[in-house]
């Protein structure tokens, strides 16, 4: 890990607010997964899962959808943990009569 990551990790542990350039740094260098959310007019919601040392954090932000739209960071990272969930779905499909 480099010095920048150590500073960011220390700030997160001490519940200090990260600056925009630090949030961008985490996304570029430590993102392990990205969940794409709803598209709005000019941005879309993104949730980045970030690994920093042995901890995992989520960071929610808005990604600009055009060249003129900046990415927006309104929240701070929060610690998350992985959970395995099993889901079973039932759904209706329409098939040609007699093709069962």
C-alpha positions in Angstrom: 0.0 0.0 0.0 1.2 3.5 -0.7 1.3 6.6 1.5 -2.0 8.0 0.0 -3.9 4.8 0.9 -2.5 5.0 4.5 -3.8 8.5 4.9 -7.2 7.7 3.4 -7.5 4.6 5.6 -6.5 6.6 8.7 -9.2 9.2 7.9 -11.9 6.6 7.4 -11.0 4.9 10.7 -11.1 8.3 12.5 -14.4 9.1 10.8 -12.9 12.1 9.1 -14.5 13.3 5.8 -12.6 12.4 2.7 -12.1 15.1 0.0 -13.3 14.6 -3.6 -9.8 13.7 -4.9 -9.5 11.0 -2.2 -12.8 9.5 -3.1 -11.8 9.4 -6.8 -8.5 7.8 -5.8 -10.3 5.0 -4.0 -12.5 4.3 -7.0 -9.7 4.2 -9.5 -7.2 2.3 -7.3 -9.2 0.1 -5.0 -12.6 -0.7 -6.6 -13.3 -4.4 -6.8 -16.9 -4.3 -7.9 -19.3 -1.7 -9.4 -23.1 -1.8 -9.1 -24.8 0.3 -11.7 -28.1 1.9 -10.5 -30.8 4.0 -12.0 -30.1 6.4 -14.9 -31.3 9.9 -14.3 -31.3 12.7 -16.9 -27.6 13.5 -16.8 -26.1 11.0 -14.3 -26.5 7.5 -13.1 -26.2 6.1 -9.6 -23.2 4.0 -8.9 -22.2 2.0 -5.9 -18.5 1.1 -5.8 -17.2 -1.7 -3.6 -13.8 -0.9 -2.4 -11.1 -3.0 -0.8 -8.7 -1.2 1.5 -6.3 -3.3 3.5 -8.4 -6.1 4.9 -11.6 -4.1 5.0 -14.3 -3.6 2.4 -16.3 -0.4 1.9 -19.1 0.9 -0.3 -19.1 4.3 -1.8 -22.2 5.7 -3.5 -21.8 8.4 -6.2 -23.3 9.7 -9.4 -21.5 9.1 -12.7 -21.9 11.8 -15.4 -23.4 10.4 -18.5 -22.2 13.0 -21.0 -18.8 14.5 -21.7 -20.0 17.7 -20.0 -21.3 16.2 -16.8 -18.9 15.8 -13.9 -19.0 12.8 -11.5 -20.6 13.8 -8.2 -19.7 12.5 -4.8 -22.3 13.2 -2.1 -21.4 10.5 0.5 -18.5 9.0 2.4 -17.4 5.3 2.3 -19.0 3.0 4.8 -17.9 -0.5 5.8 -19.7 -3.5 4.3 -19.5 -7.2 4.5 -20.2 -9.9 2.0 -23.3 -12.0 2.4 -24.3 -14.9 0.3 -28.0 -14.8 -0.5 -29.9 -17.5 -2.3 -33.0 -16.4 -4.1 -35.5 -18.4 -6.0 -37.7 -16.8 -8.6 -41.0 -17.9 -10.1 -42.0 -16.2 -13.3 -44.5 -16.6 -16.1 -43.6 -17.2 -19.7 -45.8 -17.6 -22.7 -45.1 -20.6 -25.0 -46.8 -21.8 -28.1 -49.8 -23.9 -27.2 -49.0 -27.6 -27.4 -45.2 -27.0 -26.9 -45.0 -27.9 -23.2 
